[in-house]
Amino acid sequence: MATTREPLTGLRIVELALAIIDTEGLDALNMRRLASAAGVKPMSLYHHFSNKDAILLAVAESISAAALGDAASRQTGEDRGAHPSSQDDWRDRVRLLFIGLYELVQAHPRALPLIGTGVLRTPSGRRWMEELMRVLLEAGFTPDEAAGAYHTLGAYTLGLGYAQMLSLEIPAESIVGELTGHWADYPNLLRVGLQLAVWDQPATFAAGLDALLADFGKRLDGHGR
């Protein structure tokens, strides 16, 4: 009995590309590998995308829309145009946006380079960034301060994602194994051991995010706003 192959569509290509990235990393994705996963010849992919970069951009939009776009949309709607009335208002809005970003990098750590550029290169990412800038500017931050807040909070969030990506590429067990027999040289490192590789800690991320937001709030108060 002949098997029925799933029709090749742009969405199917994006789904397969993301699956390859999630399991094998960005370097593993190429047109031949993707065509093999789809069960087609490489040239068939070009009926939907002009090149690999176009596929990567589509993947970035897909994963950005899943978290960044949704987070931004929750901020907009009825509240769009409303000025934050208190410190907690703008903090809550910014917190929600970065929680969405954190959830995204935790779900797709090997796609981190796409996520990092996606906030400026994809429609969903740009909507996320537009909402973030709107909230910060209306709270009273200057453009320079708003950019600084994004850089600090973004580096914190994406940095945790990068750490998780490294933990996938270089398992902690292999590192600890290399240190076996060197207890006298690295007693404290080995005492902590595998716990150093645990990066998926939402409560810890949220606590750090709140601390950063509190610091930005103090700076805003210092300007008399």
C-alpha positions in Angstrom: 0.0 0.0 0.0 1.5 3.3 -1.1 2.1 5.9 1.6 0.7 9.4 1.3 3.3 12.1 1.7 2.2 15.3 3.4 1.9 18.1 0.8 4.9 20.5 0.7 3.9 24.0 1.8 5.7 27.0 3.1 4.4 26.2 6.6 5.6 22.6 6.4 9.1 23.7 5.4 9.2 26.1 8.3 8.1 23.4 10.7 10.7 21.0 9.5 13.4 23.6 9.6 12.6 24.5 13.2 12.6 20.8 14.1 16.1 20.3 12.6 17.3 23.4 14.4 15.8 22.4 17.8 17.3 18.9 17.6 20.6 19.4 15.8 21.4 23.2 15.8 21.5 25.9 13.2 24.7 24.6 11.5 22.8 21.3 10.7 20.2 23.1 8.6 20.9 23.2 4.8 18.7 22.8 1.7 19.7 19.2 1.2 19.0 18.2 4.8 15.7 20.0 4.8 14.7 18.4 1.5 15.5 15.0 2.8 13.3 15.6 5.9 10.5 16.7 3.6 10.9 13.8 1.3 11.5 15.9 -1.8 14.3 17.1 -4.0 16.1 20.3 -2.9 14.8 22.2 -5.9 11.3 21.8 -4.7 12.1 24.0 -1.7 12.8 26.9 -4.1 9.1 27.0 -5.2 8.4 28.3 -1.7 11.5 30.2 -0.6 14.2 31.9 -2.7 17.1 30.7 -0.5 18.1 29.4 3.0 18.1 32.9 4.4 14.5 33.4 3.5 13.7 30.1 5.3 15.5 31.2 8.4 13.7 34.5 8.4 10.4 32.6 8.1 11.4 30.4 11.0 12.3 33.5 13.1 8.9 35.0 12.4 7.2 31.7 13.3 8.8 31.3 16.7 8.6 35.1 17.3 4.9 35.1 16.7 4.3 32.3 19.1 5.6 34.3 22.1 6.7 37.8 21.2 3.7 38.6 19.1 1.3 37.2 21.7 3.0 39.1 24.5 2.8 42.4 22.6 -0.9 41.8 21.7 -1.8 41.3 25.3 -0.3 44.8 26.0 -2.2 46.5 23.2 -5.9 46.6 22.4 -8.0 48.5 24.9 -4.9 49.8 26.8 -3.1 51.1 23.7 -2.4 54.8 24.1 -3.1 54.8 27.8 -0.2 56.3 29.8 1.2 54.2 32.6 -0.3 55.7 35.8 2.3 54.3 38.2 5.6 52.6 38.5 3.9 49.2 38.8 2.0 49.8 35.5 5.0 50.1 33.3 6.9 47.5 35.2 4.1 45.0 34.8 4.0 45.7 31.0 7.8 45.3 30.6 7.9 42.3 32.8 5.3 40.5 30.7 7.1 41.3 27.5 10.4 39.8 28.8 8.7 36.8 30.3 7.4 36.1 26.8 11.0 36.5 25.4 12.4 34.2 28.1 9.8 31.5 27.4 10.7 31.7 23.8 14.5 31.2 24.3 13.8 28.4 26.8 11.6 26.6 24.2 14.1 27.0 21.4 17.6 27.5 22.8 19.4 26.3 19.6 17.5 29.0 17.6 18.8 31.7 19.8 20.6 33.6 17.0 17.3 33.8 15.1 15.5 35.0 18.2 18.1 37.7 18.9 17.8 39.2 15.4 14.1 38.4 15.2 13.1 41.3 17.4 14.1 43.7 14.6 13.8 41.6 11.5 10.4 40.0 11.8 6.9 41.6 12.0 6.1 40.0 15.3 9.4 40.9 16.8 9.0 44.5 15.6 5.6 44.7 17.2 7.1 43.5 20.4 9.9 46.1 20.3 7.4 48.8 19.4 5.3 48.0 22.4 8.4 47.9 24.7 9.5 51.3 23.4 6.0 52.8 23.8 5.7 51.7 27.4 9.2 52.9 28.4 8.9 56.3 26.7 5.4 56.9 28.1 6.7 56.0 31.5 9.1 58.9 31.2 12.3 57.3 30.0 14.3 59.2 27.5 15.1 57.5 24.1 18.7 56.8 25.3 17.4 55.3 28.6 14.8 53.2 26.8 17.5 51.8 24.6 19.7 51.1 27.6 16.8 49.3 29.4 16.3 47.1 26.4 20.0 46.3 26.0 20.3 45.4 29.7 17.1 43.4 30.0 17.7 41.8 26.6 21.2 40.8 27.5 20.0 39.2 30.7 17.3 37.3 29.0 19.2 36.1 26.0 22.2 35.4 28.1 20.3 32.8 30.0 19.2 31.3 26.7 22.8 31.2 25.5 23.8 29.4 28.7 21.1 26.8 28.1 22.3 26.4 24.5 25.8 25.7 25.6 24.5 23.1 28.2 22.9 21.3 25.3 26.0 21.3 23.1 28.4 20.4 25.9 26.7 18.2 28.5 27.7 18.9 32.1 28.2 15.2 32.7 31.1 15.2 30.2 32.7 18.2 31.8 32.4 16.7 35.3 33.8 13.5 33.9 36.9 15.4 32.7 37.4 16.6 36.2 37.3 13.2 37.8 40.4 12.6 39.9 41.0 16.4 40.3 39.2 17.0 43.5 42.2 18.5 45.1 42.5 21.0 42.3 38.8 22.0 42.0 37.1 21.1 45.3 34.5 23.9 45.1 33.7 23.4 41.5 33.1 19.7 42.0 31.1 20.3 45.1 28.6 22.2 43.1 28.9 19.9 40.1 26.0 19.2 37.9 23.8 21.9 39.5 25.8 24.4 37.4 24.1 23.1 34.3 20.5 23.8 35.4 19.4 26.8 33.5 15.7 26.4 33.2 14.7 28.2 36.4 11.7 30.5 35.7 11.5 31.7 39.3 15.1 32.7 39.4 14.8 34.5 36.0 11.7 36.4 37.3 13.5 37.4 40.5 16.4 38.8 38.5 14.1 40.6 36.1 12.2 42.2 39.0 15.5 43.4 40.5 16.5 45.0 37.2 13.1 46.7 36.8 13.3 48.0 40.4 16.7 49.5 39.6 15.4 51.2 36.5 12.4 52.5 38.6 14.8 54.1 41.0 16.6 55.9 38.1 13.3 57.1 36.9 12.4 58.5 40.3 15.8 60.2 40.5 14.8 62.2 37.4 11.8 63.5 39.2 9.3 61.8 36.8 
